[in-house]
Amino acid sequence: MAGEASDHTQIMQAARATLAFQQDGGRRASGRSIGRRSAELKRQHVLRKLVRASLAVGVILFAATIAGIMIGGIGLGGFVLTIVALVLAVGFFAVFPRLKVPDLGALNRGDVRATVGRTQLWLESQRPALPPPAARQLDAIGARLDALGTQMAGIDPAEPAVGDVRRLIGEHLPGMVASYVRIPAHLRSETRGGKTADAQLTEGLSRITDEIDTLSRRLADGDIDALATEARYLDYRYGNALEETP
């Protein structure tokens, strides 16, 4: 009887989580951009696919034209083959190559703008695995990352604070999410230390959101010394994010 009650409780918890996820947009939310930079990277990817498809169409039509000139017309069969080739080429380049999600270890590379974009793309790819409250938080974080990245772009990259902020964006934040995703789904709702993994992730993301706001205010005030102090604190606080999340 106790086992049946436990199974019933787990089923009800899963049902409530599924309902909340669907009310929040379900899997449709996974394709939504959480920031301007990730949306720009997606647009660039689509544009490159359109260019490849256009080139393929041009090559096929050119080849059909040359073949028609050489043999005095391609006939109905040749026309059908050309149409099929066009459809296949357009269909192929509409799907491939797929937008590659950056690896976790590659997020904090390049300039701040590149780090922001890659981090946003990576977070979007993890959103379907997160509890609805945490998934909603990613939208707020994505917008803040855009603003912080723009502000950081005007600061000398040699400033020590820049490296600390980049680690927060490209390492500590995604590291916290990655730690949660590695937890088996059936264990995420278990209470450990008075909190579930779902609750710890949501609280952790809230803290990081607040800290990003603090950094933005420091930058807006033009106080690099205060920014450096805050950044060192963040690096100390979140430097073990990969290990601290259960």
ChimeraX attribute file (.defattr): number of C-alpha atoms within 10 A of each C-alpha:
attribute: neighborCount
match mode: 1-to-1
recipient: residues
	/A:1	6
	/A:2	7
	/A:3	8
	/A:4	9
	/A:5	10
	/A:6	11
	/A:7	12
	/A:8	12
	/A:9	12
	/A:10	14
	/A:11	12
	/A:12	12
	/A:13	13
	/A:14	14
	/A:15	12
	/A:16	12
	/A:17	14
	/A:18	15
	/A:19	13
	/A:20	15
	/A:21	19
	/A:22	14
	/A:23	10
	/A:24	15
	/A:25	11
	/A:26	14
	/A:27	13
	/A:28	10
	/A:29	17
	/A:30	17
	/A:31	12
	/A:32	14
	/A:33	20
	/A:34	26
	/A:35	23
	/A:36	17
	/A:37	24
	/A:38	23
	/A:39	16
	/A:40	13
	/A:41	16
	/A:42	16
	/A:43	12
	/A:44	12
	/A:45	15
	/A:46	18
	/A:47	12
	/A:48	14
	/A:49	20
	/A:50	15
	/A:51	12
	/A:52	16
	/A:53	19
	/A:54	15
	/A:55	13
	/A:56	17
	/A:57	19
	/A:58	13
	/A:59	13
	/A:60	17
	/A:61	16
	/A:62	12
	/A:63	13
	/A:64	18
	/A:65	13
	/A:66	14
	/A:67	14
	/A:68	15
	/A:69	11
	/A:70	10
	/A:71	9
	/A:72	9
	/A:73	14
	/A:74	18
	/A:75	11
	/A:76	9
	/A:77	9
	/A:78	14
	/A:79	14
	/A:80	12
	/A:81	14
	/A:82	18
	/A:83	14
	/A:84	12
	/A:85	16
	/A:86	19
	/A:87	12
	/A:88	13
	/A:89	18
	/A:90	19
	/A:91	12
	/A:92	13
	/A:93	19
	/A:94	15
	/A:95	11
	/A:96	10
	/A:97	12
	/A:98	11
	/A:99	12
	/A:100	9
	/A:101	15
	/A:102	16
	/A:103	10
	/A:104	16
	/A:105	11
	/A:106	13
	/A:107	24
	/A:108	20
	/A:109	14
	/A:110	10
	/A:111	13
	/A:112	24
	/A:113	19
	/A:114	18
	/A:115	23
	/A:116	29
	/A:117	27
	/A:118	25
	/A:119	28
	/A:120	31
	/A:121	26
	/A:122	20
	/A:123	26
	/A:124	23
	/A:125	15
	/A:126	15
	/A:127	22
	/A:128	17
	/A:129	16
	/A:130	19
	/A:131	19
	/A:132	22
	/A:133	16
	/A:134	21
	/A:135	22
	/A:136	16
	/A:137	16
	/A:138	22
	/A:139	18
	/A:140	14
	/A:141	23
	/A:142	25
	/A:143	16
	/A:144	19
	/A:145	28
	/A:146	20
	/A:147	17
	/A:148	23
	/A:149	22
	/A:150	15
	/A:151	16
	/A:152	21
	/A:153	13
	/A:154	9
	/A:155	14
	/A:156	10
	/A:157	13
	/A:158	8
	/A:159	12
	/A:160	14
	/A:161	23
	/A:162	20
	/A:163	18
	/A:164	22
	/A:165	25
	/A:166	22
	/A:167	21
	/A:168	24
	/A:169	25
	/A:170	26
	/A:171	24
	/A:172	22
	/A:173	22
	/A:174	23
	/A:175	23
	/A:176	22
	/A:177	23
	/A:178	17
	/A:179	17
	/A:180	21
	/A:181	16
	/A:182	11
	/A:183	13
	/A:184	9
	/A:185	13
	/A:186	9
	/A:187	12
	/A:188	20
	/A:189	16
	/A:190	13
	/A:191	12
	/A:192	12
	/A:193	7
	/A:194	8
	/A:195	13
	/A:196	16
	/A:197	23
	/A:198	20
	/A:199	17
	/A:200	19
	/A:201	22
	/A:202	20
	/A:203	14
	/A:204	19
	/A:205	20
	/A:206	17
	/A:207	12
	/A:208	18
	/A:209	19
	/A:210	14
	/A:211	16
	/A:212	22
	/A:213	17
	/A:214	15
	/A:215	21
	/A:216	21
	/A:217	14
	/A:218	17
	/A:219	18
	/A:220	12
	/A:221	11
	/A:222	12
	/A:223	11
	/A:224	17
	/A:225	12
	/A:226	15
	/A:227	23
	/A:228	20
	/A:229	11
	/A:230	19
	/A:231	25
	/A:232	17
	/A:233	13
	/A:234	20
	/A:235	19
	/A:236	12
	/A:237	12
	/A:238	20
	/A:239	19
	/A:240	14
	/A:241	22
	/A:242	18
	/A:243	11
	/A:244	11
	/A:245	17
	/A:246	16
